[in-house]
Amino acid sequence: MAPPAPRTARAVARAELTRAILDSAQAQLAETGPAALSVRAVARDLDMASSAVYRYFATRDALLTALIIEAYDDLGDQVDRAVAERADDDFLGRWRALAHAVRDWAVAHPHQYALTYGSPVPGYAAPTDTVVPGTRVSSALITLLSDAEAAGIRAPQRAHRVPAAEKAAIGPILDHVGRRLSPGYAVRGLATWATLFGHISLELFGHMHQGVLDYDVHFSQVVDQVGADLGLGG
């Protein structure tokens, strides 16, 4: 196979300026939050005309979408790397790796976490481009639970009794996972996802301030408890 053609100077310059625009927008997120993101402010920061920035991102929402996708993919990459370090049949280890990777990323990138898992940005409707990056962590969790269930791992018996009303309530989720998970494990997976992100949000947004004195210790306990609830051990 022939090596790829080298990028032209124009392509390199465009990539570098795109990166600079995104970096400036990231700095804005930290200072003013996503609702106040301004293309004009980015242009001033980079000593550019606003019209020049719009040649890279046609609207403020397009720039916001790029930031969201980048954050989701950065988180997804960190989770994938952490889980890949565990043996396929080490289900508890994979769960611990996934959960701690999410929290580690969130603590290191609080503004990106707030952008992706915080309050919706007024007036912004995320396009379908964000769906696949935004579901990378949940897909990793589904894969873990599917592998565990296929290996004969079973959660406590109550988790397998799913009434018809609940099946109807989470119908879209059951349709999404198909035969990869039984309804009982799908319910547990949804609860696990909510526990993971809910707990991290409580910590990052200050809702456990002075209530929890050591977040690392407490989070590890929560992760192991959830692992036991899933039947993975712990």
C-alpha distance (Angstrom), angle and dihedral (degrees) to the residues before:
residue distance angle dihedral
M1 . . .
A2 3.79 . .
P3 3.79 116.2 .
P4 3.80 115.3 -105.1
A5 3.76 115.9 -91.4
P6 3.80 113.0 -99.7
R7 3.77 115.4 -102.6
T8 3.74 117.0 -102.4
A9 3.79 120.9 -114.7
R10 3.79 88.0 -110.2
A11 3.82 91.8 54.7
V12 3.80 91.3 48.1
A13 3.79 91.5 49.5
R14 3.79 91.3 48.9
A15 3.81 91.9 50.4
E16 3.80 91.4 48.8
L17 3.80 93.2 49.3
T18 3.81 91.5 46.0
R19 3.79 88.0 53.8
A20 3.78 91.4 48.6
I21 3.82 91.1 51.4
L22 3.80 91.4 50.4
D23 3.80 92.2 47.0
S24 3.79 91.1 51.1
A25 3.79 90.7 48.5
Q26 3.82 89.8 49.5
A27 3.80 89.4 54.4
Q28 3.81 88.6 51.6
L29 3.79 90.3 53.5
A30 3.78 89.6 57.1
E31 3.80 93.0 48.2
T32 3.80 105.2 37.8
G33 3.82 108.7 5.8
P34 3.81 129.4 -116.4
A35 3.81 96.3 -72.6
A36 3.80 90.0 64.0
L37 3.81 95.8 45.3
S38 3.80 107.0 138.6
V39 3.78 129.2 -169.0
R40 3.80 88.4 -157.2
A41 3.80 90.6 56.4
V42 3.81 90.3 50.2
A43 3.79 89.8 50.2
R44 3.82 91.5 50.8
D45 3.78 91.0 48.3
L46 3.80 91.2 53.4
D47 3.81 94.4 39.0
M48 3.79 90.6 -118.3
A49 3.78 135.1 130.2
S50 3.80 113.8 -101.9
S51 3.80 88.8 -123.2
A52 3.80 89.4 60.3
V53 3.82 92.0 54.4
Y54 3.80 89.8 48.6
R55 3.81 88.8 60.1
Y56 3.81 86.6 66.2
F57 3.79 99.0 36.8
A58 3.78 114.0 21.7
T59 3.82 95.1 -155.3
R60 3.78 141.2 11.0
D61 3.81 87.4 -105.9
A62 3.81 91.1 54.6
L63 3.80 89.3 54.8
L64 3.79 90.5 46.9
T65 3.81 90.4 50.1
A66 3.81 91.0 52.0
L67 3.80 90.2 52.2
I68 3.81 91.5 48.9
I69 3.80 93.9 49.1
E70 3.79 91.5 46.9
A71 3.81 90.9 51.1
Y72 3.80 93.5 48.2
D73 3.80 91.8 48.4
D74 3.79 93.0 46.6
L75 3.80 89.7 52.6
G76 3.81 91.7 43.9
D77 3.80 91.6 51.4
Q78 3.80 91.5 50.9
V79 3.80 92.0 49.7
D80 3.80 92.7 46.9
R81 3.80 92.2 50.8
A82 3.80 92.8 48.6
V83 3.81 94.9 47.9
A84 3.82 92.4 45.3
E85 3.81 89.4 61.6
R86 3.82 89.9 65.9
A87 3.79 126.6 76.9
D88 3.79 114.6 -101.3
D89 3.81 91.8 -116.6
D90 3.82 94.2 46.5
F91 3.78 93.0 94.8
L92 3.79 96.6 165.3
G93 3.80 90.1 47.5
R94 3.78 91.2 50.3
W95 3.80 90.9 50.3
R96 3.79 92.2 48.8
A97 3.80 90.9 47.9
L98 3.80 92.2 49.6
A99 3.80 94.9 47.3
H100 3.79 96.1 45.5
A101 3.81 92.1 45.2
V102 3.80 90.1 55.9
R103 3.80 92.8 49.0
D104 3.80 93.9 43.3
W105 3.80 90.4 52.5
A106 3.80 92.6 46.3
V107 3.80 93.3 50.1
A108 3.81 90.7 48.0
H109 3.83 93.3 45.0
P110 3.81 106.6 32.0
H111 3.80 95.3 157.6
Q112 3.80 93.5 50.7
Y113 3.79 88.8 47.0
A114 3.79 90.4 51.9
L115 3.80 89.4 49.1
T116 3.80 93.6 52.9
Y117 3.81 103.4 30.9
G118 3.78 103.6 20.2
S119 3.78 131.7 80.1
P120 3.83 117.1 -34.4
V121 3.80 115.6 -99.3
P122 3.82 108.0 -110.6
G123 3.78 111.7 -109.3
Y124 3.80 94.6 7.1
A125 3.80 121.2 117.9
A126 3.80 113.5 -170.4
P127 3.83 112.4 -128.6
T128 3.79 123.9 -132.8
D129 3.81 88.7 -97.6
T130 3.80 87.6 80.5
V131 3.81 96.3 54.1
V132 3.81 100.9 82.2
P133 3.82 95.8 42.7
G134 3.80 89.6 43.1
T135 3.79 93.5 55.7
R136 3.80 98.4 47.9
V137 3.81 94.7 101.8
S138 3.80 93.8 44.9
S139 3.81 89.2 47.4
A140 3.80 89.9 52.9
L141 3.80 89.2 50.6
I142 3.81 92.2 48.3
T143 3.80 89.9 50.2
L144 3.80 91.0 50.8
L145 3.80 93.8 49.5
S146 3.79 92.1 43.5
D147 3.80 91.0 52.5
A148 3.81 91.1 47.1
E149 3.79 92.9 49.4
A150 3.81 91.7 47.0
A151 3.82 88.2 52.7
G152 3.80 90.4 55.8
I153 3.79 97.8 -100.9
R154 3.77 109.8 150.9
A155 3.77 129.4 -168.4
P156 3.82 119.2 -138.1
Q157 3.78 111.1 -58.1
R158 3.79 95.6 -106.3
A159 3.81 89.4 63.9
H160 3.82 90.1 66.2
R161 3.80 96.0 57.5
V162 3.79 105.7 86.9
P163 3.81 115.7 170.3
A164 3.77 121.0 -138.7
A165 3.81 91.7 -109.5
E166 3.79 91.4 59.2
K167 3.80 92.3 46.4
A168 3.79 88.4 54.2
A169 3.81 91.8 45.8
I170 3.80 93.5 55.3
G171 3.79 95.7 33.5
P172 3.82 94.9 130.5
I173 3.81 90.8 52.9
L174 3.79 92.6 48.8
D175 3.80 89.2 48.9
H176 3.80 89.6 51.1
V177 3.80 96.7 50.8
G178 3.80 92.2 40.5
R179 3.78 111.0 176.5
R180 3.78 93.6 -16.9
L181 3.80 91.6 92.2
S182 3.77 135.2 24.2
P183 3.82 114.5 -122.4
G184 3.81 89.9 -104.9
Y185 3.77 93.2 55.5
A186 3.79 91.3 42.7
V187 3.81 89.2 57.4
R188 3.80 91.0 47.4
G189 3.80 90.1 47.6
L190 3.80 91.7 52.9
A191 3.80 91.0 48.2
T192 3.80 90.1 47.9
W193 3.80 92.2 51.0
A194 3.82 90.7 49.5
T195 3.81 91.9 47.3
L196 3.80 92.7 49.7
F197 3.79 97.6 48.9
G198 3.78 94.6 33.4
H199 3.79 91.6 54.5
I200 3.80 93.1 47.5
S201 3.80 91.1 47.7
L202 3.81 91.5 51.2
E203 3.79 89.2 53.1
L204 3.80 98.7 43.9
F205 3.78 95.8 42.8
G206 3.80 92.0 50.4
H207 3.79 100.2 -111.4
M208 3.81 93.4 130.6
H209 3.80 95.4 45.2
Q210 3.83 110.6 143.5
G211 3.79 88.7 -1.3
V212 3.80 94.5 81.9
L213 3.80 116.4 37.2
D214 3.82 98.6 -173.5
Y215 3.80 113.7 34.0
D216 3.80 93.9 -177.5
V217 3.80 93.4 56.4
H218 3.79 93.7 42.8
F219 3.79 94.7 47.4
S220 3.81 91.6 50.4
Q221 3.80 89.0 52.5
V222 3.79 91.8 50.1
V223 3.81 91.9 48.6
D224 3.80 92.6 50.6
Q225 3.80 91.5 46.4
V226 3.80 91.1 52.6
G227 3.81 89.4 47.5
A228 3.79 89.7 54.6
D229 3.81 91.0 46.8
L230 3.79 88.8 54.2
G231 3.80 90.7 51.3
L232 3.81 92.2 -114.0
G233 3.80 94.4 121.9
G234 3.77 129.5 -110.2
